[in-house]
């Protein structure tokens, strides 16, 4: 029976707390109509522009109209900059790959030279001088 009383009291306290909080004006959210109207006006000002500005905007250039010299120059500059960046990137990639290939070849030549030298040492029977001194053009 004791737990039923605790449950009823906690539900009643929660209900009273919710009713009190609903009636009060909080600092975070204003319930006045003036605040809402100000927000709507500021949003309208951000979205909509005046009629004269809108007509000037559409008079500047239509979809099929030719581009101005300044627009063409700006687009050309952007394309040239993009081409230069692309060229630099691919040059860098090619140089890195060439360096990688050079290193791999050097390592492969070193390994093969070591293997050849080991083979010669293993098969040397001691009767003839070593390979370095057995050349005909010395």
C-alpha positions in Angstrom: 0.0 0.0 0.0 2.9 2.3 0.7 4.3 2.1 -2.8 0.8 3.1 -4.3 0.9 6.3 -2.2 4.4 7.1 -3.4 3.4 6.5 -7.0 0.2 8.7 -6.7 2.2 11.5 -5.0 4.9 11.5 -7.7 2.3 11.6 -10.5 0.5 14.5 -8.8 3.8 16.4 -8.3 4.6 15.9 -12.0 1.2 17.1 -13.0 1.4 20.2 -10.9 4.9 21.0 -12.1 3.8 20.7 -15.8 0.9 23.0 -15.2 3.0 25.6 -13.5 5.7 25.5 -16.2 3.1 25.8 -19.0 1.6 29.0 -17.5 4.9 30.8 -17.0 6.8 32.7 -19.6 10.3 31.3 -20.0 13.3 33.3 -21.1 14.3 31.0 -23.9 11.0 31.0 -25.8 8.8 34.0 -26.0 5.1 33.4 -26.4 4.2 37.0 -27.4 2.9 37.8 -30.9 5.2 40.8 -31.3 8.3 38.6 -31.3 6.8 36.3 -33.9 5.8 39.2 -36.1 9.3 40.7 -36.0 10.8 37.3 -37.0 8.4 37.1 -39.9 9.3 40.6 -41.2 13.0 39.9 -41.0 12.6 36.6 -42.8 10.6 38.3 -45.5 13.3 41.0 -45.9 15.9 38.3 -46.3 14.0 36.3 -48.9 12.2 38.9 -51.0 13.8 41.9 -52.6 12.2 45.1 -53.9 10.6 45.0 -57.3 13.0 47.5 -58.9 16.0 45.4 -57.8 14.3 42.2 -59.1 13.7 43.7 -62.5 17.2 45.0 -62.7 18.5 41.5 -61.8 16.6 39.9 -64.6 17.5 42.7 -67.1 21.2 42.1 -66.5 21.4 39.0 -68.7 18.9 36.4 -69.8 19.8 32.7 -70.4 20.3 33.2 -74.1 22.0 36.6 -74.0 25.7 36.8 -74.7 28.1 37.1 -71.8 29.8 40.3 -71.1 33.5 40.7 -71.6 34.1 40.7 -67.9 32.2 37.5 -67.5 34.2 35.8 -70.3 37.5 37.0 -68.8 36.6 35.7 -65.4 35.6 32.3 -66.7 38.7 32.1 -68.8 40.9 33.0 -65.8 39.2 30.3 -63.8 39.7 27.7 -66.5 43.4 28.6 -66.8 43.9 28.4 -63.1 42.2 25.0 -63.0 44.3 23.8 -65.9 47.5 25.0 -64.2 46.6 23.3 -61.0 45.7 20.0 -62.8 49.0 20.2 -64.7 51.0 20.7 -61.6 49.2 17.8 -59.9 49.9 15.4 -62.7 53.6 16.6 -63.0 54.0 15.9 -59.3 52.4 12.5 -59.6 54.6 11.6 -62.6 57.8 12.7 -60.9 56.9 10.7 -57.8 56.3 7.6 -60.0 59.5 8.1 -61.9 61.4 8.4 -58.6 59.7 5.2 -57.3 60.7 3.3 -60.5 64.3 4.5 -60.3 64.5 3.3 -56.7 63.0 -0.1 -57.6 65.4 -0.5 -60.5 68.4 0.3 -58.3 67.3 -2.1 -55.7 66.6 -4.8 -58.3 70.1 -4.3 -59.8 71.7 -4.4 -56.4 69.9 -7.7 -55.5 70.8 -9.3 -58.9 74.5 -8.1 -58.5 74.6 -9.6 -55.0 73.1 -12.9 -56.2 75.5 -13.1 -59.1 78.5 -12.4 -56.8 77.2 -15.1 -54.4 76.9 -17.6 -57.3 80.4 -16.9 -58.5 81.8 -17.3 -55.0 79.9 -20.5 -54.5 81.1 -22.0 -57.8 84.7 -20.8 -57.6 86.9 -23.9 -57.5 90.2 -22.1 -56.8 92.0 -23.1 -59.9 91.4 -19.9 -61.9 91.7 -16.4 -60.6 88.4 -14.7 -59.7 86.2 -13.2 -62.3 87.5 -9.6 -61.9 91.1 -10.7 -62.8 90.0 -13.2 -65.5 89.3 -10.6 -68.2 91.0 -10.8 -71.6 91.3 -7.1 -72.1 93.3 -6.3 -68.9 
